Amino acid sequence: AKEKSLDSTAKSGGDLGLLDAAYEVFYAERNKVEYYPDSLAALERIAARVPVAAVTNGNADLDRVGIGHLFAFTLGSREHGVAKPDASIFHAACDLLGVAPGDVAIEAFGCDPPAAYVARLTGTRCVWINLEHLSAEPYVERCHGLLSPSGAHPKWFFYPGFTAATGGLLRECDAL
């Protein structure tokens, strides 16, 4: 983003001397977040049990946000050279974590992975999270963090939501 701003400013005849200060104001605001109820506590609980990594196409600085200590690392598409959803960035993250790609599973919205994949998980230490839709329905509080009746390999429901009994949300401070 900063490189594009530099190029645009130069082409328009703008004052390049102001660009660094302007970008710092933008970047400081970009990294201000307000945590929804229990989202930070949920992240702390997860990070205490398993290594957590951030794979991103964005430019947030988790240290400036205040949660960098909870992450083993951040792998950005700019540094990696390829953006999500390209598989190579996820494989690189697995390499940095010291795990095989098959040792990490995030199931989104109750979609069933292929049976052969599920069979390979049996008996492994894979962390399987069933990420659900954001909802304000009352059942979300009852189901967040519960063990899913999934069969051979345990998985846990993660429900983003609006109360302290859910997974909460992260948002930019001025988004609302």
C-alpha positions as a printed NumPy array, in Angstrom:
array([[  0.   ,   0.   ,   0.   ],
       [  2.78 ,   2.409,   0.904],
       [  4.642,   1.735,  -2.365],
       [  1.496,   2.441,  -4.4  ],
       [  0.95 ,   5.663,  -2.437],
       [  4.544,   6.713,  -3.115],
       [  4.116,   6.088,  -6.84 ],
       [  0.739,   7.879,  -6.977],
       [  2.037,  10.834,  -4.955],
       [  5.086,  11.19 ,  -7.205],
       [  2.968,  11.033, -10.377],
       [  0.56 ,  13.66 ,  -9.058],
       [  3.338,  16.05 ,  -8.038],
       [  2.455,  15.755,  -4.343],
       [  4.918,  16.357,  -1.506],
       [  6.74 ,  13.055,  -0.946],
       [  8.074,  14.375,   2.347],
       [  4.586,  14.122,   3.847],
       [  3.985,  10.547,   2.783],
       [  5.793,   8.783,   5.662],
       [  3.942,  10.789,   8.3  ],
       [  0.594,  10.258,   6.54 ],
       [  1.204,   6.527,   6.215],
       [  2.137,   6.27 ,   9.9  ],
       [ -1.192,   7.906,  10.837],
       [ -3.031,   5.426,   8.587],
       [ -1.07 ,   2.439,   9.905],
       [ -1.568,   3.429,  13.555],
       [ -5.331,   3.639,  12.991],
       [ -5.291,   0.401,  10.983],
       [ -3.884,  -1.428,  13.993],
       [ -6.368,  -0.105,  16.554],
       [ -8.935,  -2.784,  17.292],
       [-11.639,  -3.183,  19.874],
       [-12.267,  -6.733,  21.023],
       [-15.757,  -8.1  ,  21.28 ],
       [-16.66 ,  -9.851,  24.539],
       [-14.533, -12.935,  25.234],
       [-12.721, -12.885,  21.875],
       [ -9.372, -12.11 ,  23.498],
       [ -9.999, -14.652,  26.276],
       [-10.942, -17.272,  23.669],
       [ -7.753, -16.583,  21.699],
       [ -5.693, -16.807,  24.9  ],
       [ -7.286, -20.177,  25.755],
       [ -6.572, -21.531,  22.284],
       [ -2.986, -20.184,  22.198],
       [ -2.283, -21.788,  25.585],
       [ -3.149, -25.207,  24.139],
       [ -1.844, -25.138,  20.564],
       [  0.426, -22.896,  18.486],
       [ -1.544, -20.237,  16.634],
       [ -0.332, -18.635,  13.415],
       [ -1.699, -15.806,  11.294],
       [ -1.726, -16.252,   7.524],
       [ -2.808, -13.006,   5.926],
       [ -3.087, -10.98 ,   2.757],
       [ -3.401,  -7.856,   4.926],
       [ -0.962,  -5.572,   6.667],
       [ -2.076,  -5.552,  10.306],
       [  0.767,  -5.716,  12.851],
       [ -0.311,  -8.093,  15.606],
       [  2.285,  -6.656,  17.987],
       [  0.846,  -3.165,  17.53 ],
       [ -2.647,  -4.595,  17.904],
       [ -1.498,  -6.075,  21.215],
       [ -1.915,  -9.78 ,  20.498],
       [  1.362, -10.67 ,  18.796],
       [  2.531, -12.616,  21.854],
       [ -0.305, -15.101,  21.286],
       [  0.895, -16.044,  17.804],
       [  3.829, -18.242,  16.896],
       [  4.281, -16.077,  13.782],
       [  2.541, -14.077,  11.086],
       [  3.045, -15.094,   7.469],
       [  2.029, -12.361,   5.051],
       [  1.37 , -12.9  ,   1.371],
       [  3.661,  -9.985,   0.541],
       [  6.612, -11.63 ,   2.297],
       [  5.709, -15.075,   0.969],
       [  5.252, -13.859,  -2.6  ],
       [  1.877, -15.537,  -3.136],
       [ -1.51 , -14.569,  -1.727],
       [ -4.227, -16.688,  -0.168],
       [ -5.958, -18.843,  -1.267],
       [ -2.865, -20.296,  -2.981],
       [ -1.962, -23.536,  -1.187],
       [  1.75 , -22.698,  -0.986],
       [  1.234, -20.034,   1.691],
       [ -0.643, -22.522,   3.878],
       [  2.042, -25.166,   3.298],
       [  4.705, -22.62 ,   4.277],
       [  2.796, -21.879,   7.492],
       [  2.656, -25.594,   8.283],
       [  6.415, -25.845,   7.68 ],
       [  7.001, -22.963,  10.095],
       [  4.782, -24.649,  12.686],
       [  6.607, -27.923,  12.176],
       [  3.425, -29.781,  11.268],
       [  2.258, -31.545,   8.167],
       [ -0.633, -29.878,   6.326],
       [ -2.811, -32.82 ,   7.305],
       [ -2.26 , -32.035,  11.003],
       [ -4.325, -28.862,  10.767],
       [ -8.024, -28.803,   9.976],
       [-10.468, -25.953,  10.006],
       [-13.922, -26.956,   8.926],
       [-16.1  , -24.065,   7.872],
       [-19.823, -24.004,   8.408],
       [-20.375, -27.728,   8.957],
       [-19.192, -28.825,   5.531],
       [-18.135, -32.447,   5.64 ],
       [-14.605, -33.096,   4.382],
       [-14.11 , -36.176,   2.199],
       [-14.256, -39.483,   4.111],
       [-10.686, -40.366,   3.093],
       [ -9.428, -37.132,   4.683],
       [-11.344, -37.756,   7.906],
       [ -9.965, -41.313,   8.032],
       [ -6.399, -39.947,   7.848],
       [ -7.1  , -37.771,  10.917],
       [ -8.029, -40.733,  13.096],
       [ -5.413, -41.252,  15.786],
       [ -3.557, -37.989,  15.015],
       [ -3.131, -34.919,  17.214],
       [ -4.769, -32.74 ,  14.581],
       [ -6.685, -29.762,  15.928],
       [-10.072, -29.691,  14.231],
       [-12.192, -26.56 ,  14.642],
       [-15.709, -26.382,  13.255],
       [-16.024, -22.656,  12.428],
       [-19.667, -21.635,  12.286],
       [-21.57 , -18.609,  10.977],
       [-21.869, -15.392,  12.98 ],
       [-25.222, -15.346,  14.709],
       [-27.052, -13.628,  17.546],
       [-29.352, -16.628,  18.051],
       [-29.514, -17.963,  21.651],
       [-28.196, -21.414,  20.689],
       [-24.793, -19.894,  19.86 ],
       [-23.999, -19.359,  23.554],
       [-24.963, -22.959,  24.364],
       [-22.92 , -24.471,  21.512],
       [-19.729, -22.373,  21.399],
       [-16.743, -24.441,  22.525],
       [-18.66 , -27.708,  22.733],
       [-17.181, -30.921,  21.463],
       [-18.865, -31.789,  18.194],
       [-20.37 , -35.262,  17.894],
       [-18.211, -35.888,  14.874],
       [-17.262, -39.509,  15.169],
       [-13.689, -40.782,  15.149],
       [-11.809, -37.482,  15.527],
       [-12.761, -34.792,  18.064],
       [-13.618, -31.342,  16.796],
       [-14.837, -28.267,  18.617],
       [-17.495, -25.769,  17.612],
       [-16.356, -22.161,  17.332],
       [-19.233, -19.702,  17.095],
       [-18.439, -16.027,  16.572],
       [-21.044, -13.937,  18.352],
       [-21.978, -10.838,  20.27 ],
       [-21.796, -11.961,  23.911],
       [-19.111, -13.077,  26.35 ],
       [-20.335, -16.675,  26.037],
       [-19.399, -16.862,  22.331],
       [-16.158, -16.646,  20.387],
       [-16.669, -12.927,  20.009],
       [-15.365, -10.816,  17.139],
       [-12.46 ,  -8.609,  16.22 ],
       [-13.176,  -5.381,  14.436],
       [-11.482,  -2.128,  13.645],
       [-12.232,   0.525,  16.3  ],
       [-13.98 ,   2.909,  13.942],
       [-15.843,   0.292,  11.911],
       [-19.181,   1.063,  13.568]])
